[in-house]
């Protein structure tokens, strides 16, 4: 099974914590990391450039669960179009990668 990191941005730390906890409780992610520093995001939205403070969330899961995880994040997110992207893990600690597999549905 291929493991992936799923990167999510959220409007607040509380939202990131809620999404992360929901993902882990539902076994769609083995682990959620809410990164401590808020970041400034600059992006196009509805034909104009926006600037917002956001919090980053990293979720560790299996590739086969990405679609379900994306759906769960969208269901629990305040944005109309949340940033949720999956990046394959190409290597790492084999024990940790097995742990991701064991802790996800």
N, C-alpha and C positions, 0 to 999 in steps of 0.2 A: 504494500500500500504506500502511496506517495503522500507525504505530509506537506502541509502548506501553512504559511503565515497569512493571516487575513488582516489587512490594515483597514481601520475604520476611523473616521473623524466624527466627533460629537460636539454638540453645542456647549456642553458643560461637563465637569468632572462627575457630577451626580448622574447625568445621562450615560456617560461612558461606563460608570460602575454598574448601573442598572442593566445595560445591554450586556456587559461582560458576565455579570452574575447569571443572567437569563441564559446566555449561551452555554455556560459551564453546567448549570443546573439541568439543562435539557440534554446534556452530553453531546452537544454539537461542537463543543470546543473542550480541549483538555485543560486549557489555561487561558486566562485573560490578563493582560498587562495594561493598566491604565498609566500612561506615561505622565510623569509629575509636572511637567511644564506645559502651560497652554501655549499654543503657537498662533501666529497671525497668518491667516490664509487670505490670499488674493485670487479672485476667480471671476469668471463670467457667469452671470445668472440673469436670466430674462432680459437679455440684450444690454446689460450694463455691467461694469466692473464693480464687484463688491469686495469689502474687506471685513473679516470677522475673526474673533478669537475662538479657537477651537481646541479640543483636547483629543489626543491620539490614543487609540486603543489597538493593541495587537492581540489576535486570537490565534491559538495553535490548534490545528485540526487535521483531518484526513481529506484528501482531494475529493473523495466520494461524498463528503458531507457539505461541500461548499455551497451548492444550490440551496440546501435546506438552511444553512447558516445565514446566507444572504437574505432569504425570506424572513427568518427570525429577526435579524437586525432591522430590516425594513419595517416589520410589524411593530417594533419597539422604539423606533427612531422618530425624532420630531421633524426631521427634514423631509421634504417632498422627494428629493433625489439624493440620498446619503451616499457618501464615498464608502464603498465596500469593495476592496480589491484583494485578490488572492495571488500570492507569490509562492511558487514551488520551492521547497527546501531541497537543495541538491546534495546536502551532506550534513554531517554533524555527529554528535554523540549517539551511537547506535542504541544505547540503553534509553536515552531520552526520546528518541524517535519511536521506539517500541512502546514507551510509556504513553505517548500521544495516541497511538493506536489502541492501547488497552483502555484508555479513559474516555474514549469517544464511542458513540453508538455504532 
